[in-house]
Amino acid sequence: MLPKEHRLHKDSEIKGLVRAGKTFFLPQFVIKYTANKEEKTKVGFIVSAKVDKRAVIRNKLTRQMREVVKSLLPDIGKGYSVLIIAKKQALELDFESIKKQFIFAFSKIKIYNKSK
């Protein structure tokens, strides 16, 4: 579970991000992001019923994405709002593949800095 201060859960925050945020497309995910005026990076996840009609499958994918972001959180820059929207192809990925996709995407949009 992500710490509460890193969760993007207010409806107004999500709608504002969808409307005004920049978008990065992957075959399995759509990532909406923007800089916020806070010191913490907030992350939200959307897995719609279009991905799979079974809630168990959607919840499993959401848990995997949440754990990947939790492990990457120390290396993600501060002051961003990020919304990760899963596509149907995301069901084919395992945990490590999701992690590689997120590292690639976060590096491309320049919010990920791997600390050594």
LINMORA-V662182 format. One record per residue. RES is the residue in one small letter. PSI is psi in radians with two decimals (999 if undefined). NEAR is the number of other ideal C-beta (glycine too) atoms within 10 Angstrom. D_CENTER is the distance of its C-alpha to the mean C-alpha in Angstrom with 2 decimals. Layout:
# LINMORA-V662182
RES:PSI:NEAR:D_CENTER, RES:PSI:NEAR:D_CENTER
This chain:
# LINMORA-V662182
m:2.35:9:13.22, l:2.51:17:11.41, p:2.58:9:14.23, k:-0.65:8:14.97, e:-0.21:10:14.95, h:0.10:17:11.25, r:2.37:16:10.29, l:1.75:19:9.83, h:-0.23:10:12.43, k:2.37:11:15.26, d:-0.69:7:16.00, s:-0.65:7:17.35, e:-0.77:16:14.32, i:-0.81:18:12.13, k:-0.68:10:15.13, g:-0.67:14:15.82, l:-0.74:20:12.46, v:-0.70:13:12.93, r:-0.79:9:16.51, a:-0.10:9:16.56, g:2.82:18:13.33, k:2.75:11:13.34, t:2.41:12:11.83, f:2.20:17:11.09, f:2.35:10:11.99, l:2.81:16:11.92, p:-0.52:10:14.22, q:-0.30:18:11.75, f:2.72:21:8.62, v:2.25:15:8.61, i:2.06:22:6.47, k:2.35:20:8.26, y:2.71:22:9.05, t:2.78:15:12.28, a:2.45:14:14.32, n:3.03:18:15.33, k:0.29:6:18.64, e:2.90:12:17.57, e:-0.30:8:17.79, k:2.62:16:14.56, t:2.30:21:10.98, k:2.40:21:9.20, v:2.38:23:5.67, g:2.77:20:5.80, f:2.45:20:5.53, i:2.16:17:8.39, v:1.78:21:10.65, s:2.96:11:13.92, a:-0.26:9:17.40, k:-0.47:10:17.76, v:-0.87:19:15.73, d:2.44:17:18.28, k:-0.29:8:20.77, r:2.16:10:20.84, a:-0.58:10:18.85, v:-0.76:8:19.22, i:-0.76:13:17.35, r:-0.73:19:14.45, n:-0.67:11:14.35, k:-0.79:14:14.57, l:-0.72:20:11.59, t:-0.76:16:9.52, r:-0.72:13:11.30, q:-0.80:19:10.73, m:-0.71:24:6.93, r:-0.73:16:7.55, e:-0.66:15:10.37, v:-0.83:20:8.98, v:-0.67:22:6.81, k:-0.69:14:10.09, s:-0.48:12:12.17, l:-0.20:16:10.70, l:-0.71:14:10.77, p:-0.42:9:14.45, d:-0.06:14:14.00, i:2.37:17:11.37, g:2.72:13:13.58, k:2.63:11:14.50, g:0.59:14:14.54, y:2.64:20:11.32, s:2.23:22:9.34, v:2.32:26:5.83, l:2.13:21:5.00, i:2.08:27:3.41, i:2.10:17:6.99, a:2.53:24:8.74, k:3.01:16:12.23, k:-0.61:11:15.32, q:-0.30:12:15.43, a:-0.38:22:12.44, l:-0.39:15:15.10, e:-0.19:9:17.14, l:2.53:19:14.91, d:-3.12:8:15.68, f:-0.83:13:13.84, e:-0.64:9:15.00, s:-0.68:14:14.15, i:-0.74:21:10.46, k:-0.77:18:10.73, k:-0.71:12:12.80, q:-0.76:20:10.63, f:-0.71:22:7.72, i:-0.77:15:10.76, f:-0.86:13:12.35, a:-0.81:21:9.82, f:-0.57:23:9.36, s:-0.73:13:13.14, k:-0.65:12:13.96, i:0.13:16:12.54, k:0.72:9:14.29, i:0.02:19:12.08, y:2.18:16:12.48, n:1.90:11:16.01, k:2.06:10:17.13, s:2.54:5:19.71, k:999:2:22.76
